[in-house]
């Protein structure tokens, strides 16, 4: 018998369950987190449809006080006043307003931009207690929570289903714990149907992140455009690129990009008519 089976029991077939099962799981989980004072929580779900479905299924959950409801209502009125009268009655606007009034929120690319901004601002104020979001919420938005929940450790990458990569997991799990407010952050991985193998969990949590590859390319057009501006130098542009960072980090002295020297040494066949009249011909 494997260590996995000895610890967790025999593996069960993969089964995500239906909306009723998910509703029961989240009601129990959120009740426990509320009792332990571990709200707000971000629930990462790798499907826009499931985000909407899970939030809509929690009809009996109300996490806001009367004063918080009043604050949310006034904030929504001020923000939605920017919309036209008919737009304020859009189904998504009405549905999101009802969710926010109870301390719930949804954030994904299918939400209207003004609603996403409202959700982010209310979440930053602590008025959204539970946020169902796709992984885009973890990219470029500084919105930490006390707890992060993963609805699944598998996602569809456009061609097939796979486990989360270490970098993806760290990016989302890193939202748990608010600096200056929480001594620790809590990360919960829901196991619906079966418990993942320990080796898979270790690979996802402790594995080596994917290497970043610079896409910076120095072209003749870029060089000519930089030569037009006195305040910009081609050397400075190269030094600020991510592709030159490892070279500058390893070098103890001043580093001049070799790629730039090589590129500038190539013959430029571009017509002189592309340059402004004030450009010295010696640049050619």
N, C-alpha and C positions, 0 to 999 in steps of 0.2 A: 504494500500500500504506500502511495506517495506521501510526502510530508504535507502536501496540500490537503489530501483526503483525511490524514490524521488530525490536522488542525481544524479544518472547516467542514469536514464531511465530504461525501462524494459530490462531484461536480454535477450540477443540474443543467438541463438543456437551456440554451439562451431563450429567454422569454421576457419581452418588455412589458407585458401586461396591457390592460386597457385603461381608458380614462378613469373608470371607477377605482381601479387599483392605485393608479397614480394619485388620485385625489386623496385617498386614504393615507398613502405614504406621506404626502406633503402636509396634510393636516396634523398628523402625529409628529412629524419632524419639526414643523414650525411651532407647534405647541410646546415641544420640549425646549427649543431654542429660546422661545419667549420666556419660559420659566427660568431658564439659566441666564437670562439677560445677555443673550448672544446675538441680538438683532442690532443693526440691520444685516441682511444677508443678500448676497448675489447668487442666484441660481443660474449656472451656465448650462444652456441647452443648445445643442448643435442643430437646431431646426427652427425656423421662424414660426412654422405652423404649431410646433409643440410648445413654443413660448406662449403663444396666444391661447392655446388649448389649456395649458396648465394654469395660467392666471385666471382664465374664465371659469375654470372648474371650482375655484375656491370661493364660491358664492357666499358661504356661511362665515368666512373669515373676515374679521374687522379688527384692525390693529391700531387704530388712531383714537385719540381722546377727543372730546368735544371741542376743546380749544385748538387742537391740531386740525380738526375738520374745518373749523372756521378759517384758519390761516390758509389751508389748502384751497378752500373755496374762493377766498379773496384773491389769492395769487392766480388761480385759473381765470378768474374774471378779467383781471388786468392783462394777462397774456393773450387770451382769446379775443379780446377787444380789437386786436390787430387784424382779425379775420373778418371777411364779409359776413353779413347776416346769415346767408344760406350755408356758408362753409362751417359755421359754428354748429350746425345740425348734422354734420356728416356722421355716419355711424361710428367711425373710428374715434372721432373727437368725443362723442357722447360716451362711448364705451370706456375710453381711457380716463375720462373725468370721473366716472363711477368707480373705476379701480383705484385711482389715486385718492379718492375720498376715503377709501378703506385702508390706505397705506400700502397698496400693491402697485407695481409698475411693470411695464414691458418695454424692452429696448432692443430693436434690431433694424435692419436696413429697410424693412417694409413700413416703418412708422413714419408719419409725416414729420418733416424736419422741425417744425415748431413744437410738436408734441415730444420729440426726442429731447429738445432743449429744455422743455418744461420738466420732463422726468429727471434729467440730469441735475437741474437746479434744486428740485424738491429732494432728490436723493442726497445732494451735498448738504442740505439743511437738516437731514435726519428725519424728514417727513415721509419718505418712502421706506418702509420697513423691509419689504421683500421685493426684489427686482429679478424678474426672469429676463435673461439676456443671452444673446449669442456671443461668440468670442470676440466680435468686433468691439464690444464694450471695454475689453481689456487693452485695446490698442489706442494709445494716444489720449486717453481720457483718465485723468487722475481722480478716480472715484473709489477710494478704499472703503471696505466694509469690515465689520467685526468677524463675519463668517462667510466662507465661500463654499458652495455646494456644487458638485459636478453631477448632473443628471445621468451622465454616462462617461466612460473613458474611451469611447469609440466615436469616430466622426467619419463623414463622407467627404473625401478630398476632391471630388469631381469625377473620379473614376471608380473608386472602390472604398469600402469601409476599412478603417485601420485604427489602431490605438493612437492616442495622443502622443506627439513627439515631446521629448523632455523640455524643449524651449517653449512649446505651446502650454504645457502644464504649468511651468514656472511662471509664465506671463500671467496666467489667470489666477493661479493659487496665490501669487504675490499680492493680490488685492485684499487678502485677508489680513486684518490688523491695521488700525489707524494710528499713525505716528502721533505720539503724545497723548493718546487716549486709551489705547489697548496695550497691555503688557505682552499679550500673545495674540496670534490670529488662529482661527480654527478652520480647517479644511475638511470637508466631508465628501466622500465618494459613495454615491448610492449604488448598491448592488442589487439590481432587479433580475432575479432569476438565478444568478450564480455569482460566486465570489471569484474575482480574477486570480490568476496564478500569482504567487508572490514574486516570481521572476519577472513577470510582465509589469507589476507595480513598481518593482525596484528599477527596472529599465526606464519607466516613464518618469519616476520621481528623481532618480539619481543619475540618469544617463547623461552622456556628454551632449550639450546642445549642438545644433547644426552650425557649421561654419558659414559665416556671412561672406558673400562674394561681392566685391565692388563692381558696379555697373558703369563707373565713370570711364568715358572715352574721350580722349583729346583729338579733335578733328581740325581740319584746316579752317572751317567756318568759325569754330569757336576761337581759334587763335586770332583770326582777323577781327572778329567782334571785340575781343579783349584789347587788341591794339588800338581800337577806336577810343577807348575810355582811359583817360590819364590816371584815374584813381585806382584802376585795377591792373595787376600784373599777372602774366601767365604763370610765373613761378609761384605767386601766392595762391592762385587758384589750384595749382597742382598740390601744394603743400597742405591745403585744407581738405583735400579729397580723402575718402576712406581708404583708397588703394595705396596711398603713400603713408598712411599711419603706421603700419608695421615697420616700414623702413626707417621712419623718423624715430620710432620707439627704440629700435635696436642700435641706432647710430648715436655715438656720444657727441660728435661734433655737428656743425651745421650741415644739412643734407640738401643737395640740389637734385631734383628728380632726373634720373638718367633717361627716363622715357621722354622727358621734355627735350633734352639735348638731342636725342636721336630723332625726334619728330621735327624739330626745327632745322636739323641738318638736311632734311629731305628737300628736293626742289619743289617750289610752290609754282604751280602752273596756272593759278587763278588769274583772270584778267585784271589789269590795273584799274579798269573802270569801276570795279566793285568797291574800291577804296575811296574815302572822302578826299576832296581836293587838297585839304590841309595836311594829309598824311605824307611824311617825308618819303621820298622814293628809295631812300637807303634801307627802309624796312623790307623791301623786296629783295 
